[in-house]
Amino acid sequence: MRRSRLAAYLTSLLLTAGAALAGATTAQASQQAAPTGYVALGDSYSSGVGAGSYLSASGDCKRSTKAYPYLWAAANAPSSFNFTACSGARTGDVLAGQLGPLGASTGLVSISVGGNDAGFADVMTTCVLQSDSACLSRIDTAKTYVDSTLPGQLDKVYSAISAKAPAAHVVVLGYPRFYQLGGTCPGLSQAKRSAINDAADHLNTAVAKRAADHGFTFGDVRSAFTGHELCSGSAWLHSLNVLNVGESYHPKAAGQSGGYLPVFRNAA
């Protein structure tokens, strides 16, 4: 009788230990299967326009090996890396052509979008070529769009990302202020520079709000670019380049590595 009880007790211990080991193995397998793929979405500020060293296969999207997504992926070796950000992209372009790589294995997503929707290129063209009043009027139009229409467009993009990659940590990158104020700045008055910076702040506020409402992390690059704006003497942004207009007002390689990359790395 005693032997029978002892055998039953030992059997119970073995079964308990086996269950614990099985649980640990399952947990370990679950950790190993955690989503770790990285997908980089967005516009020219994410593709790396202005940084040079463009991937030939990216064509007009101008994806750069010096852009923050590429630099981060090279340093962190995610299980997969899909770089679909594209020059000139608006929210509709992201929805239509960039979300394909997202899936259950996606653990990290980065995106910058909204500037082109708000008419960034036209704002800068107007402010550089026309009067102060024309510049401020065009900026007011852009702000109205940011307030009335852009939030809904961002919601569509952010909701689609969450639906396609439900396990992903999403980092939404903002935009820098363009000009250092005070002193002289060839070509643009203080009024224009101040209005352009205010417009950048207005856009960032709207994007940050929508990102937060979707549970995403907002990466604010404005502090990182402080002291490196246009007219600072140490600019990380291209000024107007008549020989390569597309790179105008975009981050240089130093702006990607010194401005965007640290902000993304801290938020990822």
C-alpha positions as CSV (number, residue, x, y, z in Angstrom):
1,M,0.0,0.0,0.0
2,R,2.8,2.4,0.9
3,R,4.6,1.6,-2.3
4,S,1.5,2.3,-4.3
5,R,1.1,5.7,-2.7
6,L,4.8,6.5,-3.2
7,A,4.5,5.6,-6.9
8,A,1.5,7.7,-7.3
9,Y,3.2,10.7,-5.6
10,L,6.3,10.3,-7.8
11,T,4.1,10.1,-10.9
12,S,2.3,13.3,-9.9
13,L,5.7,15.1,-9.5
14,L,6.9,14.0,-12.9
15,L,3.7,15.1,-14.6
16,T,3.8,18.5,-12.9
17,A,7.5,19.0,-13.9
18,G,6.7,17.9,-17.5
19,A,3.8,20.4,-17.7
20,A,6.1,23.1,-16.4
21,L,8.7,22.3,-19.0
22,A,6.2,22.1,-21.8
23,G,4.9,25.5,-20.7
24,A,8.3,27.0,-20.7
25,T,9.0,25.5,-24.2
26,T,5.7,27.0,-25.5
27,A,6.6,30.4,-24.0
28,Q,10.0,30.3,-25.6
29,A,8.6,29.3,-28.9
30,S,6.1,32.1,-28.7
31,Q,8.9,34.6,-28.0
32,Q,10.9,33.3,-30.9
33,A,7.9,33.8,-33.1
34,A,7.3,37.4,-32.0
35,P,6.8,39.7,-35.0
36,T,10.1,41.4,-35.8
37,G,9.8,42.5,-39.4
38,Y,10.2,46.2,-40.2
39,V,8.2,48.1,-42.9
40,A,9.1,51.7,-43.7
41,L,6.2,53.7,-45.3
42,G,5.7,57.3,-46.3
43,D,6.8,60.2,-48.3
44,S,10.1,61.7,-49.4
45,Y,11.2,62.5,-45.9
46,S,11.2,58.7,-45.2
47,S,12.4,57.6,-48.6
48,G,15.4,59.9,-48.2
49,V,15.1,62.4,-51.1
50,G,17.9,64.8,-50.7
51,A,20.3,62.3,-49.0
52,G,21.7,60.9,-52.2
53,S,22.8,57.3,-52.7
54,Y,19.5,56.2,-54.1
55,L,18.7,52.5,-54.7
56,S,18.5,52.0,-58.5
57,A,15.5,49.7,-58.2
58,S,13.5,52.4,-56.4
59,G,13.2,54.6,-59.5
60,D,11.4,57.8,-59.0
61,C,10.6,56.9,-55.4
62,K,14.3,57.7,-54.6
63,R,14.8,55.4,-51.7
64,S,18.2,56.2,-50.2
65,T,20.6,54.0,-48.4
66,K,21.3,57.1,-46.2
67,A,17.6,57.4,-45.2
68,Y,16.7,56.7,-41.6
69,P,14.8,53.5,-42.3
70,Y,17.7,52.0,-44.2
71,L,20.2,53.1,-41.6
72,W,18.1,51.7,-38.7
73,A,17.6,48.4,-40.5
74,A,21.3,48.1,-41.2
75,A,22.1,48.6,-37.6
76,N,19.4,46.4,-36.1
77,A,19.0,43.5,-38.5
78,P,15.2,43.0,-38.3
79,S,14.0,39.6,-39.5
80,S,12.7,41.3,-42.6
81,F,12.9,44.9,-44.0
82,N,10.5,46.3,-46.6
83,F,11.2,49.9,-47.8
84,T,8.2,51.2,-49.6
85,A,8.3,54.9,-48.8
86,C,8.2,57.0,-52.0
87,S,9.0,60.5,-53.1
88,G,5.9,62.6,-53.5
89,A,3.6,60.2,-51.7
90,R,0.3,61.4,-50.3
91,T,-2.0,59.5,-47.9
92,G,-3.8,58.0,-50.9
93,D,-0.6,56.7,-52.4
94,V,0.3,55.0,-49.2
95,L,-3.0,53.3,-49.1
96,A,-2.9,52.3,-52.8
97,G,0.7,51.1,-53.1
98,Q,2.7,50.8,-50.0
99,L,0.9,48.6,-47.5
100,G,1.5,45.2,-49.3
101,P,4.4,44.0,-47.1
102,L,2.4,44.5,-43.8
103,G,1.3,41.4,-42.1
104,A,1.3,39.3,-38.9
105,S,5.1,39.2,-38.9
106,T,5.4,43.0,-38.9
107,G,6.7,44.2,-35.5
108,L,7.7,47.7,-36.4
109,V,6.4,50.3,-38.9
110,S,7.6,53.8,-39.6
111,I,5.8,56.5,-41.6
112,S,5.9,60.2,-42.4
113,V,3.0,61.5,-44.5
114,G,0.7,64.5,-44.7
115,G,3.0,67.2,-46.0
116,N,2.2,66.5,-49.7
117,D,-1.5,66.3,-48.9
118,A,-1.3,69.8,-47.4
119,G,0.5,71.2,-50.5
120,F,4.0,71.5,-49.1
121,A,5.7,72.0,-52.5
122,D,3.2,74.6,-53.7
123,V,3.6,76.5,-50.4
124,M,7.3,76.7,-50.8
125,T,7.1,77.7,-54.4
126,T,4.6,80.5,-53.6
127,C,6.7,81.8,-50.7
128,V,10.0,81.8,-52.6
129,L,8.6,83.4,-55.8
130,Q,5.8,85.7,-54.6
131,S,5.1,88.4,-52.1
132,D,4.8,88.1,-48.3
133,S,1.0,88.4,-48.6
134,A,0.7,85.7,-51.2
135,C,2.9,83.4,-49.1
136,L,0.9,84.0,-46.0
137,S,-2.4,83.5,-47.9
138,R,-1.2,80.1,-49.4
139,I,-0.1,79.0,-45.9
140,D,-3.5,79.9,-44.5
141,T,-5.1,77.7,-47.2
142,A,-2.8,74.8,-46.2
143,K,-3.6,75.2,-42.6
144,T,-7.3,75.1,-43.4
145,Y,-6.8,71.8,-45.2
146,V,-4.8,70.4,-42.3
147,D,-7.6,71.3,-39.9
148,S,-10.5,70.1,-42.1
149,T,-9.4,67.3,-44.3
150,L,-6.1,65.9,-43.4
151,P,-7.2,64.2,-40.1
152,G,-9.7,62.0,-42.0
153,Q,-7.0,61.1,-44.5
154,L,-4.6,60.1,-41.8
155,D,-7.2,58.1,-40.1
156,K,-7.7,56.0,-43.2
157,V,-3.9,55.3,-43.4
158,Y,-3.4,54.6,-39.7
159,S,-6.5,52.3,-39.5
160,A,-5.3,50.3,-42.5
161,I,-1.9,49.9,-40.9
162,S,-3.4,48.6,-37.7
163,A,-5.7,46.2,-39.7
164,K,-2.9,44.7,-41.7
165,A,-0.2,44.6,-39.0
166,P,-2.1,44.3,-35.7
167,A,1.0,43.4,-33.7
168,A,3.2,46.2,-35.0
169,H,4.6,49.1,-33.0
170,V,4.0,52.2,-35.3
171,V,6.2,55.3,-35.2
172,V,4.9,58.3,-37.0
173,L,7.6,60.8,-37.8
174,G,6.9,64.5,-38.1
175,Y,8.6,67.3,-40.0
176,P,11.3,69.8,-39.0
177,R,11.0,73.6,-38.8
178,F,12.7,74.9,-42.0
179,Y,14.2,78.3,-41.0
180,Q,16.3,79.7,-38.3
181,L,14.8,83.1,-37.3
182,G,16.6,86.3,-36.7
183,G,19.5,87.7,-38.7
184,T,19.6,87.8,-42.4
185,C,18.4,85.0,-44.8
186,P,18.8,85.7,-48.5
187,G,15.6,85.4,-50.5
188,L,13.0,85.2,-47.7
189,S,11.7,87.8,-45.3
190,Q,11.4,87.2,-41.6
191,A,7.6,87.2,-42.0
192,K,7.8,84.4,-44.6
193,R,10.2,82.3,-42.6
194,S,8.2,82.7,-39.4
195,A,5.0,81.7,-41.2
196,I,6.6,78.7,-42.8
197,N,7.8,77.5,-39.4
198,D,4.4,78.1,-37.9
199,A,2.9,76.0,-40.7
200,A,5.3,73.1,-39.9
201,D,4.2,73.3,-36.3
202,H,0.6,73.3,-37.3
203,L,1.1,70.2,-39.4
204,N,3.0,68.4,-36.7
205,T,0.3,69.1,-34.1
206,A,-2.3,67.6,-36.4
207,V,-0.3,64.5,-37.2
208,A,0.7,63.9,-33.6
209,K,-2.9,64.1,-32.5
210,R,-4.1,61.5,-35.0
211,A,-1.1,59.3,-34.2
212,A,-1.9,59.4,-30.5
213,D,-5.6,58.7,-31.1
214,H,-4.6,55.5,-32.9
215,G,-2.2,54.4,-30.2
216,F,0.9,55.2,-32.3
217,T,4.1,56.9,-31.2
218,F,4.9,60.3,-32.6
219,G,8.5,61.1,-33.3
220,D,9.0,64.8,-33.1
221,V,12.2,65.8,-35.1
222,R,12.0,69.6,-34.5
223,S,14.4,69.6,-31.5
224,A,16.8,67.4,-33.3
225,F,17.0,69.9,-36.2
226,T,17.4,73.0,-33.9
227,G,20.5,74.8,-34.9
228,H,20.5,73.0,-38.3
229,E,17.7,74.8,-40.0
230,L,18.1,76.8,-43.2
231,C,20.0,80.1,-42.6
232,S,21.7,78.6,-39.6
233,G,25.1,78.2,-41.2
234,S,25.0,74.5,-40.5
235,A,21.9,73.4,-42.3
236,W,20.7,69.8,-42.5
237,L,18.2,70.8,-45.1
238,H,18.7,71.7,-48.8
239,S,17.7,75.2,-49.7
240,L,16.3,75.9,-53.2
241,N,18.3,74.0,-55.7
242,V,17.5,75.1,-59.2
243,L,19.7,72.3,-60.7
244,N,17.7,69.7,-58.7
245,V,14.4,71.2,-57.6
246,G,13.2,67.9,-56.2
247,E,15.8,67.8,-53.5
248,S,14.9,71.4,-52.4
249,Y,13.8,71.7,-48.7
250,H,14.5,68.1,-48.0
251,P,17.0,66.7,-45.4
252,K,20.5,66.1,-46.4
253,A,22.3,62.9,-45.4
254,A,23.3,64.6,-42.2
255,G,19.6,65.4,-41.5
256,Q,18.7,61.8,-41.9
257,S,21.5,60.4,-39.7
258,G,21.7,63.2,-37.2
259,G,18.0,64.3,-37.1
260,Y,15.6,61.6,-38.1
261,L,17.5,58.4,-37.1
262,P,18.0,59.2,-33.4
263,V,14.4,60.2,-33.0
264,F,13.2,57.0,-34.7
265,R,15.7,54.9,-32.7
266,N,14.4,56.3,-29.4
267,A,10.8,55.8,-30.4
268,A,11.1,52.3,-32.0
